[in-house]
Amino acid sequence: MKLAIVGVSGAVGQEFLRILENRNLEIDELVLFGSPRSAGTTYTFRGQELTVKLLQHNDDFKGIDFALTSAGASTSKEFAETITKHGTIMIDNSSAFRMEENVPLVVPEVNAADAKNAPRRIIANPNCTTIQMVVALNAIEKLSHITRVHVSTYQSASGAGATGMAELEAQHGQLVRGEEPIVNKFAYQLAYNVIPHIDVFTENDYTKEEMKMFHETRKIMHSDIRVSATCVRVPVMRAHSESIWLETERPISVEEAREAFAAAPGVVVEDCPAEKHYPMPLFLAGCDPVYVGRIRKDISCENGLTFWCVSDQIRKGAALNAVQILESLL
């Protein structure tokens, strides 16, 4: 197999390298692509030094079987034809193609079969918040159809990439030194703060990030499920958290739900409130699964269930999910 990574110097691109280093994938050749800023940089992969090539409109993708792309939506749109014209399958981590009808949107634990039907040779990786939520929701959907979901997200700085993490770290240092914190990446100072605003606001006053959770969940789960989200940036370095309330067609007991979560692929249950045992991003950054805890009946709705879930945004929320799509195709 000949594999390419596009956008290798970014946070997700670097995670691609770390994940592929340790996965049981037979890669005959790995080709790295980047912007003019990163072209010429070298990285070591499985003991071999690789040099980043400049991404250009040429025939560099001829003979490449799969390309893992994470260079932003505008780059994905511009280079999609160049990447796929010789038969390369493009697994794209951007928002460029997620809601296009002829592009499958895939979370392997939920709808791996959809990846087999990619007429444009493009497979889209969903938004990070959607990925971890649908992995958990799918366990309950198998018990009873989920009609609606309310979710509040607690999204780490890593969701804004390496620059977002660097800004949060810098702000803490600036505040400790008594300096005015510099704000570039986020709408406001993130250190010692929470910001109920991720992406731009739409006409209905939901943000694009919140509407992604509505539309992407329906496409991935092939469902009429309704999702109302409030997405919040929190001063956590890495791993997103979500507080999820759902309503099903029939009542689901806590015991049923816990058993379903425990049996679901990609889910780990950490749920023992009496021992203060529940998922937290501080301890789960760098881990692969979706962690679920605080499972309880909703006391305001007979068919309601609520739980808390945490997952690493750069791994399962981005790079790992794309690699799992590749593995499902192989």
N, C-alpha and C positions, 0 to 999 in steps of 0.2 A: 504494500500500500504506500502510495505517495501522498503525503499530507502537507497542507499549507496552513499557516497562521497569518492572518492579516490584522495588523494593529498589535503586534507582539510587544511593543514597549509600554502599552497601557496597563492598568491594574488587572483587567480581565485577561489580556494577552499574556502577562506574566503568570497568571494563575493557570492558563492553558498549559504552559510549559511545566509547571510544578505537578499538575494533575497527570499529564501524559507521561511524565518521567516515571510515575509509580503505577500506572495502569498496565494491565496485561494486554497491550495492543502491539501487534507486530507492525512496526513502522519501518519501511525500507528506506524512506527518505523524508525528511522534514525540511520544508522551505519556509523561510520567514520573510514577511513583507512589512514595510512601514512607510511612513511619510518621509519627506526630504530631511526632516529633523532627526529621524532615527535610522535612516539608511546608513549602512556602514558599521553600525553598532554590532558587536558580537555577543552571542550567548552560548553557553555550554549546555548541550542536551545529550544525555546518555554517553558522556565522555567525549563528545565530538563538539568542536567549536564551529558555530554557524554564524554567518554574516547576514544581517538584514538587508534584503534587496529593496530597492525603491519600487513602490506600487505604481505601475504605469499601464497605459492602454497599449498592450502588446500581446505576444503569445507566450508569456511566462507561465501561464497556467495550463498549457498543453501538456498532457500526461499526468496532471495532478488529479487524484481521485476525489479528494474532499478538501474543502477550505473552511476553516473555522474563522469567521470574521467578527471583529469587534473594533471598528474604527469610526463608529458614529453613523447615523442615518444618512447623512448627505453623501458620505464616501460609499456606503453600501449601494445607494441608488445609482451613483455615478459609475461604479465599477462592476455592478452585477452582471452585465452582459459580457464584459471582458473576462470575468472570472468563470462564467458558466458556458461560454460559447463552444469550448472544446469538450464538454461533457462533465466538467467538474461539478460536484454537488456542493452547494454553498449553504453552510449552516450559519445563519446570521444572528448576531446577538443584539442588533439595533432594533429600533421601532419601525424601520423603513417599510417592511412588508407584512407585519403581523396580521393586519385585518384585511389583506387582499384575499379574494375568494380562492384563487388558484395557488395559494401558498399555505401549506399546512403550518399550524402553530402547535408545537409539540412539547409535552412534558411526559417523558417515557413511562413513568409510573401510572399515567392516566390514559394517554391516547397514542401509544407508540406506533400503532398500525397506521396512523395518519401520515407518518413520515414516508411511507411506501408510495404515496401518491403525490408526487411533486413535479407536475408537468413543466414548470419553469426551472427545475433543478435548484430551487431555493426552498429551504426549510427555515422557518422563523423560530427563534428562541423567545419565549414570552418575557414580559416584564418581571423583575425580581419579586415584587410583592405578590403578583399573581401566582408565580410558580409555587412558592411555599404554601400558599393558601389552598390551591387546588390539590396538591399532594395530600393534604389533611382532609379536605372536603370529600375527596373521592372515597375515602374509607367509610364515611357516613352515607354517601349517596348509594352505596351498595346495600345499605340497610333499608333506607327509605328515601324517596326523591326529596331533594332539598329545594324548597320553593323560593326562599330568600335568605339573604345574608346581610348583616351589618358588621362592618369591620373598621376598626381604628388601627392604623399602622404607627409604629414607632421606629422610624427608619434612620439607620446610622449614617455617619458621614461618608462611609464607603460607597453609598449609593450615588454619590456625586463624583466618584472616581478618586484617583490618587491626589488630585488637587484639593478635593473636599476634605480628605483625611489630613492633608498637610495644613490646611487652613485651621481646622479645629485644634490641632496640636500647637500651631503657632499662637493662636488666640489665648490658650491657657498660659503659655509662657509670657505673652505680652501682659496679661492681667496680673500675673504673679509679680512682674517687674514694675507694675504700676503704670504701664503704658496703655494707650488707647488701642484696642484690638482692631486689626485691619480686616475689613469685610469685602470680599471680592466674589466668592463662589456662591454664597447664600444670600437670601434677601435681608437677613439681619445677622448680628452676632449669634453664633451657635453655642459657644461656650457658656455654660450656666444658663441655658435658655432652651426652649422648644419652639419650633416654628411650624404653625399649622398651614403650611403652604409648600407644596412640591410640584414643580412644573408650572405652567401658566393656567390662569383661570379661563374657563369656557363660559358660554352664554348662560348656562344654568347655574353658574357659581361653583360648580365642582371643578377641580383642576383636571388637567389632562391625565395626570397620574391616577387620579381617582376614577376617571372614566375608563382608563385602560383596564382596571380591575373589573369593571362591569362588562365590557365587551369581550375581553380576552377570556374570562371565565366561561362565558356562554359558548364561545367557539371551541375551546379546549374540551369542555365537558359535554358538548353537543346537547345543550340544555337550555331551558327557558328560565333558568335561575336568575334572580334579580339581586344585584349586589350594590349596596350603598356604602361608600367608603369615605373615610376622612384620613388623609395621609399627612403625617407629622414627622418633621425632621427633629431628631433628638441628639444630644451631645454624647453619642456613643461612637467609638471608632469603627467597629465592624460587627456585622450581624444585625438583621432586622427582626423586630418583634411585632406580633399582631394580636389584638384582642378581637376574637371572632364570636359573633352570635348568629345562630342559624335556626331556621324553622323548617321542619320536615312534614311530610304528609301524614305520618303517624308518629306518636310519641316514641322517643328513643330513650332508654334508660341509660344512666351513667355507666352501669356495668357493661351494657351492650356496646356503648361508644368506646369505652376503654379497651375492650377486647378487639374491636374493629381497628382501632388505631394501632394496637400492639401487633396485629397481623398484617398491617398494610406495608407494602414495600416502601422503603425510604423514610419511614416514620419511627421515631423512638419516643416512648412514653416516659415522662418524668413527672409523676403526679402523686405526691404524698404531702398534702398541705400540713398535716400534723407534725411532720419532720422538716418543714420548710423546704421541701424538695420540689422544685419547679424549674422550667428552663429559663436561663438568663444569658444575654449576649456576652457578658464578661467571660463566661466559661465555655462558650460554644463557638467563638470565632475560630475559623480554620477547620471546623468539622463539616462532614458531608450531609448528614441527615436533616430532616425537618423534625424538630422536637416539640412535643405537645404536652401540656399540663393544665392545671386548674380546670379540669373537666367537671362540669356541673350542670344540673338542670336549670333552665332559666325560670325564675320564680314569677315572671310576669306573663308567661305564655306556656300553655300545656304542651305544645309540640316544639318548644324551644330548647336549645342546648347551647352552652357557651364554653369556650376554652381559650387558652393562651398558646401561641406557637412562636418559635424562634428558629431562624435558620441563617446561615452565613450567606450574605447577599452576593459575594464574589464567587463563592463555590456553587452551591446548589442554585442560587439565584441567578447565576450567569454561566461561568465557565464549565462547571461540572455538568449542568443540564445539557449543554451543547455537546460535550464529550459523550454523555450517555445517549444522546440522539445518534451520534456516530456509531457507537457500539451496538445500538438496536438495529441499525441498517446493516452492519456487518454480520 
